[in-house]
Amino acid sequence: MSDQPTSTSILDRVSGPADLKALSDGELSQLAAELRRETIDTVSRTGGHLGSSLGVVELTVALHAVFNTPLDKLIWDVGHQCYPHKILTGRRDRMGTLRQAGGLSGFTKRSESPYDPFGAAHSSTSISAALGFAVGREMGMPVGDTIAVIGDGAITAGMAYEALNHAGHLKSRLFVVLNDNDMSIAPPVGALQRYLNQIAAKGPLAALKAAAEGFESQLPGPVREGARRARQMVTGLPGGATLFEEFGFEYIGPIDGHDMDQLLTTLRAARARASGPVLIHCVTVKGKGYAPAERADDKYHGVAKFDVATGQQAKSASNAPSYTAVFGQRLTEEAARDPAIVAITAAMPGGTGLDVMARRFPARVFDVGIAEQHGVTFAAGLAAAGMKPFCAIYSSFLQRGYDQIVHDVALQNLPVRFAIDRAGLVGQDGATHAGAFDICFLANLPNMTVMAAGDEADLCHMIATAVAHDQGPIAFRYPRGEGMGVDMPDRGIPLPLGKGRILREGRDVALLSFGAHLGEVLAAADLLEQDGISVTVADARFAKPLDTDLIDRLLNHHPALITVEQGSTGGFGALVLHYLAASGLLEQGRAIRTMTLPDRFIDQASPTQMYDWAGMSRIHIRDLAVGLSRPTRGTKVVRLC
């Protein structure tokens, strides 16, 4: 950290991007150094996505210095890298609230600032959105230039290529900045700059492209080869026209994304001369300028609060294994017993726990990249070939592969196993990453079996159930974070399909839980017992097929029934109500209520706060039950099954 400034003398003069216009190029370089330090200090206090933000500090300064935001629309793909952008766009004084309740979002957000013209959090959307703005400008809307900043991972997704293809066809003036942090280049000082300085002020844009390619030839051998690979790996064609040029883009690069002079010269020339779509390829280093991040395998992609001097993260002691860790370990154990088990992840091997299996069985774990659509159909093909594929994807990202789930999996009744991580509300990543809808969009499909783990031990049994289930597709959902600390089985046992369990029995009200809100339901039952209300708690385990025998039993022996789930309306509770209506049981005078997430998106906070805002805390469950029940005494606790 010795190379980092201790003052923020220039940053203190910046209240918005317009202030960058008055700075010299040298001052812009100093501003970038101060901005990097500010970003490190901020994230050390809040946690968040550090590595990506550090990789685009110089690029962020250069873009705001050259373009006229917010008239010019600067769109960050995914948004992990937007912290320096937020600091420069009038939100510096609120960065201490990053990813907290009532604070700044960890991603770009339209409602937060006019400098965030398009919200993000899922990948590969920026080029499509930027093209929409560009066409809006051509049709008379008050929009300036449009710039999409997209990473080398995000640009591999099909949606990005669809947008490139359309942009090239329309020939709209559009800038795509490819932030390539998969490899780095270290050019001789001033080599590219000497080439760029030779470009006449009114020279064609093609000359800028040729200058960048000429710079490549001047690099030392190993570095020259690295730069050539960086360009060819992304453009795809080792000779002649690049892939981007085939799409109709002018291609410039690769350039050093940490050299302010190169960035400013390239962006200024491109902005002055472009008549159609342009792609500028910047090679950057994730975690740049902070040694602990540069050394870490994940480049400090996502971090907890940490000590700036050491990089040590302040993580709380764990009381139980995380659901993700349980999934990764138990699936690996199942894979050791069954060679037909394979696993698919969409660029999230660590996040889904599949890195455990990948270390032991590398040939049986497939990372398809940011390609959920392909991943689902690839899994369908594996299933059709006789394998047992586990498709492990976050709930919010599984939405991207829904047509494939319907058409390629469910319609053909193929036994793909969907391990749905991050189900329910996820905390600091907010609404964009919430797993609110998977119960609804899966349980309505013919042939699909849908489970939800009430605790980490139940997750073990659901993994075993999925291994044994060859009759069609099956899904099991589980939340982010730690389990409940229950005793773990030595090995999971396949569950009877469509059968739940009763955890405790009472008389006044029945609480029927589906999934990981079971802990809150049990806590609410304890509160109700203190109020003298006798409670039955049941864990449905399955949304499809429903345990109708269990539902009948609960309704026949209690005057009130409440279903509880960590999902939106139209999910488990709706399925229960549909069954009751179809069977005539709604006409028997019982009080029946469903507790779901409300019909709105819930901003970031801790999961506990978010569920409180959603009206789903143990207090909310208790209050609803009190209003429905007729208090009696006597509760019998039964053995967990």
HELIX and SHEET records of a PDB file:
HELIX    1   1 LEU A   11  ARG A   13  5                                   3    
HELIX    2   2 PRO A   17  ALA A   22  5                                   6    
HELIX    3   3 ASP A   25  THR A   46  1                                  22    
HELIX    4   4 LEU A   50  LEU A   54  1                                   5    
HELIX    5   5 VAL A   57  VAL A   66  1                                  10    
HELIX    6   6 TYR A   83  LYS A   86  1                                   4    
HELIX    7   7 ILE A   87  ARG A   91  3                                   5    
HELIX    8   8 ARG A   92  THR A   97  5                                   6    
HELIX    9   9 SER A  126  GLU A  138  1                                  13    
HELIX   10  10 ALA A  154  THR A  156  5                                   3    
HELIX   11  11 GLY A  158  LEU A  170  1                                  13    
HELIX   12  12 ALA A  191  ASN A  197  1                                   7    
HELIX   13  13 LEU A  205  SER A  217  1                                  13    
HELIX   14  14 GLY A  221  THR A  235  1                                  15    
HELIX   15  15 LEU A  243  GLU A  246  1                                   4    
HELIX   16  16 MET A  260  ARG A  273  1                                  14    
HELIX   17  17 ALA A  291  ARG A  295  1                                   5    
HELIX   18  18 TYR A  323  ARG A  337  1                                  15    
HELIX   19  19 PRO A  349  THR A  352  1                                   4    
HELIX   20  20 LEU A  354  ARG A  360  1                                   7    
HELIX   21  21 PRO A  362  ARG A  364  5                                   3    
HELIX   22  22 GLU A  372  ALA A  384  1                                  13    
HELIX   23  23 SER A  395  LEU A  398  1                                   4    
HELIX   24  24 GLN A  399  GLY A  401  5                                   3    
HELIX   25  25 TYR A  402  GLN A  404  1                                   3    
HELIX   26  26 ILE A  405  ALA A  410  3                                   6    
HELIX   27  27 GLY A  430  HIS A  433  5                                   4    
HELIX   28  28 ASP A  438  ALA A  443  1                                   6    
HELIX   29  29 GLU A  456  ALA A  468  1                                  13    
HELIX   30  30 LEU A  518  GLN A  530  1                                  13    
HELIX   31  31 THR A  548  HIS A  557  1                                  10    
HELIX   32  32 PHE A  572  ALA A  582  1                                  11    
HELIX   33  33 LEU A  585  GLN A  588  5                                   4    
HELIX   34  34 PRO A  607  TRP A  613  1                                   7    
HELIX   35  35 ARG A  618  LEU A  628  1                                  11    
SHEET    1   A 5 LYS A  73  TRP A  76  0                                        
SHEET    2   A 5 THR A 146  GLY A 151  1                                        
SHEET    3   A 5 LEU A 174  ASP A 180  1                                        
SHEET    4   A 5 PRO A 277  VAL A 283  1                                        
SHEET    5   A 5 GLU A 250  ASP A 256  1                                        
SHEET    1   B 7 VAL A 365  ASP A 367  0                                        
SHEET    2   B 7 ILE A 341  THR A 345  1                                        
SHEET    3   B 7 LYS A 388  TYR A 394  1                                        
SHEET    4   B 7 ARG A 417  ASP A 421  1                                        
SHEET    5   B 7 ILE A 474  ARG A 477  1                                        
SHEET    6   B 7 THR A 449  ALA A 452  1                                        
SHEET    7   B 7 PHE A 542  LYS A 544 -1                                        
SHEET    1   C 6 ALA A 591  MET A 595  0                                        
SHEET    2   C 6 ALA A 560  GLU A 565  1                                        
SHEET    3   C 6 VAL A 509  PHE A 514  1                                        
SHEET    4   C 6 VAL A 535  ASP A 539  1                                        
SHEET    5   C 6 ARG A 501  GLU A 505 -1                                        
SHEET    6   C 6 LYS A 636  VAL A 637 -1                                        
END                                                                             
